[in-house]
C-alpha cells in the first residue's frame, strides 16, 4: 500500500529526517514511535504533502506520489488526522464531516455520513453541536471521522491519544482495533509507546530523524533495551 524509500526532509540547515524507509501493507496497523523531536510528525507531513522531501520517494500502490500537494494526496487516498485534532470549532459536527467528504461525490458523501453516525454514536448524538463545545475525546473522534469521510486508502493519525484521559485513550485504541477489523490501512504516530506496540501489527522506532528499530509490535515490546535506549524511557 505505502512504500517510503530513502526519505530525507530538511528545514534549512537542519535535517529532520535522514534516509527513512518504511512500508505499510494493505489492512495493517503500523505504529511509529520515538521521543519528542524524533521527526515523527515531519514524516507524516512529508507523506501527506505538507512538506517537500529533499530526497527519496513515496509510493502509494504503484503510483509515485512524492512531493504531491496535500489536495492531490487526499484525492489519491491519503487522509491525515493531525496532532491537536484541528477541527473547525465554529462549525457543527455534521458540517465538519461534510467538509471532510468534499473530495467524494455527493451520493457517496451521504453514505459516509451514515457510516460515521454508526461508527461514532457519540457524534450522532451531537450532530448539530458546534465543535468548540465537544470534549477532548469527542473532538478526537470527530477528527478521525472527518478524515474517514474522504474514504481513504491510507489513514494516518498523529498522536491520537495526546492529552486525553485514560478512559478515552482506551476508547481511541478500541477504535483503532475496530478500524483494523474493517480492513482499514493505518499508520499511527503515538507517544504512548506501550499501547501503540500492543495495538500495532508492526512498528518502527524513529530517533533523531533515523529509523533505529522495527519489527512486530510484540517483538519490540519484548526488547528490554528499547525504551531506555531508543524511545527515551
C-alpha positions in Angstrom: 0.0 0.0 0.0 2.5 2.6 1.2 6.3 2.4 0.4 8.6 5.1 1.7 12.2 4.8 0.5 15.3 6.8 1.5 13.2 9.8 2.5 15.2 12.9 3.7 13.5 16.1 4.7 15.3 19.2 5.7 14.4 22.5 7.4 17.2 24.8 6.1 20.4 23.5 7.6 18.6 21.0 9.8 18.0 17.5 8.6 14.8 16.4 10.3 14.6 13.0 8.5 17.5 11.1 7.2 17.2 8.2 4.7 14.0 6.9 6.2 12.4 3.8 4.7 9.2 2.1 5.8 6.2 0.3 4.5 2.5 -0.2 5.4 0.7 -3.2 3.9 -3.0 -3.2 3.0 -5.1 -3.8 6.1 -2.2 -3.3 8.5 -1.9 -1.1 11.6 1.6 0.2 11.7 2.9 2.3 14.6 5.6 5.0 14.6 7.1 5.7 18.0 10.0 7.6 19.4 10.9 10.5 21.6 9.8 14.1 21.2 11.6 15.8 18.3 12.4 12.5 16.6 10.8 13.6 13.3 7.6 11.6 13.5 5.3 14.4 12.6 7.7 15.5 9.9 7.5 12.1 8.4 3.7 12.2 8.3 3.8 15.6 6.8 6.3 14.5 4.1 4.0 11.6 3.2 0.8 13.8 3.2 2.3 16.5 1.0 2.5 19.1 3.7 6.3 19.1 3.5 8.6 18.7 0.5 11.2 15.9 0.9 14.7 16.7 -0.2 15.4 13.2 -1.4 13.7 9.8 -1.5 10.3 8.6 -2.8 6.8 7.9 -1.5 4.7 5.4 -3.4 1.0 4.7 -2.8 0.4 1.4 -4.5 2.0 1.6 -7.9 2.0 5.4 -8.0 4.9 7.7 -7.2 3.3 10.5 -5.2 6.5 12.1 -3.9 6.0 15.8 -3.3 2.4 16.0 -4.4 0.2 18.7 -2.9 -2.0 17.9 0.2 -5.1 18.1 -2.0 -3.7 15.7 -4.6 -2.6 13.3 -1.8 -6.1 13.4 -0.3 -7.6 12.7 -3.7 -5.1 9.9 -4.1 -6.4 8.3 -0.9 -4.2 9.6 2.0 -6.0 11.2 4.9 -4.3 12.7 8.0 -5.7 13.1 11.5 -3.4 16.0 12.6 -1.9 16.4 16.1 -4.2 18.5 18.3 -7.2 17.5 16.2 -7.7 20.9 14.5 -11.4 20.6 14.0 -13.5 23.6 12.9 -14.8 24.8 16.3 -17.4 27.2 14.9 -18.9 24.5 12.7 -21.3 21.7 13.8 -20.2 18.1 13.9 -22.2 17.5 10.6 -20.5 20.5 8.9 -17.1 19.3 9.9 -17.9 15.9 8.5 -19.2 17.3 5.2 -16.0 19.3 4.7 -14.1 16.1 5.3 -16.0 14.5 2.4 -15.6 17.3 -0.1 -13.5 15.2 -2.4 -16.1 12.4 -2.8 -19.3 12.5 -4.9 -22.5 13.7 -3.2 -24.2 10.3 -3.1 -21.1 8.7 -1.5 -20.8 11.6 1.0 -24.3 10.9 2.2 -23.4 7.2 2.6 -20.3 8.1 4.5 -22.2 10.4 6.8 -24.4 7.4 7.7 -21.4 5.2 8.3 -19.8 7.8 10.6 -23.0 8.1 12.6 -23.0 4.3 13.1 -19.2 4.1 13.8 -19.2 7.1 16.2 -22.5 7.1 18.2 -21.3 9.9 20.4 -21.1 12.1 17.3 -24.5 11.1 16.1 -25.9 12.4 19.4 -24.2 15.8 18.8 -24.8 16.2 15.1 -25.8 19.9 15.4 -23.3 20.8 18.2 -20.5 23.1 17.4 -17.0 21.6 17.5 -16.0 24.1 20.2 -18.4 22.5 22.7 -17.1 19.0 22.3 -15.0 17.3 25.0 -11.4 16.3 24.1 -12.4 12.7 23.4 -15.4 13.8 21.3 -13.2 16.2 19.3 -10.7 13.4 18.7 -13.4 11.1 17.4 -14.7 13.9 15.2 -11.2 14.5 13.8 -10.9 10.8 12.9 -14.4 10.6 11.5 -13.7 13.7 9.4 -10.6 12.0 7.9 -12.6 8.9 7.2 -15.1 10.9 5.2 -12.7 11.1 2.3 -12.9 7.3 2.0 -9.1 7.0 2.3 -6.9 4.0 1.2 -4.5 5.1 4.0 -5.4 6.7 7.3 -2.6 8.4 9.2 -3.0 9.6 12.8 -0.7 11.9 14.6 -0.8 11.4 18.4 -4.4 10.4 18.6 -4.3 9.9 22.4 -2.4 13.1 23.2 -4.0 14.9 26.2 -6.8 12.5 26.7 -8.0 10.9 29.9 -7.0 7.2 30.3 -10.6 6.0 29.7 -10.7 8.0 26.4 -7.3 6.6 25.5 -8.8 3.2 25.8 -11.7 4.3 23.5 -9.2 5.5 20.9 -7.3 2.3 20.8 -10.6 0.3 20.7 -11.5 2.4 17.7 -8.2 1.5 16.0 -8.9 -2.2 16.6 -12.4 -1.8 15.0 -10.9 0.0 12.0 -8.4 -2.8 11.6 -11.2 -5.3 11.7 -12.9 -3.4 8.9 -9.7 -3.8 6.8 -8.5 -0.2 7.1 -4.9 0.6 6.5 -3.5 2.8 9.2 -0.2 4.5 10.1 -0.1 5.9 13.7 2.3 8.2 15.3 1.9 7.7 19.1 3.7 8.9 22.2 2.2 6.1 24.3 4.7 3.6 23.0 3.5 0.6 25.0 -0.2 1.0 24.0 0.9 1.5 20.4 3.0 -1.6 20.3 0.2 -3.6 21.8 -2.1 -2.4 19.1 0.2 -2.5 16.1 0.8 -5.3 13.6 4.3 -3.8 13.1 6.1 -0.7 14.3 9.1 1.5 13.6 11.2 3.4 16.1 12.4 6.8 15.0 15.1 8.7 16.8 16.9 11.9 15.7 15.3 11.5 12.2 16.6 7.9 11.7 14.8 4.6 11.9 16.7 2.7 14.6 14.5 -0.4 15.1 11.5 -2.1 13.5 9.6 -5.3 13.9 6.2 -6.7 15.0 4.6 -4.9 18.0 5.2 -8.0 20.2 8.9 -8.2 19.1 9.5 -4.6 20.0 7.7 -4.9 23.3 10.0 -7.8 24.2 13.1 -5.7 23.8 14.2 -4.7 27.2 16.7 -2.1 25.8 14.1 -0.4 23.6 12.5 2.2 25.8 15.6 3.5 27.6 17.9 3.4 24.5 15.6 4.3 21.6 12.3 5.7 23.0 13.8 7.6 25.9 12.2 5.9 28.9 
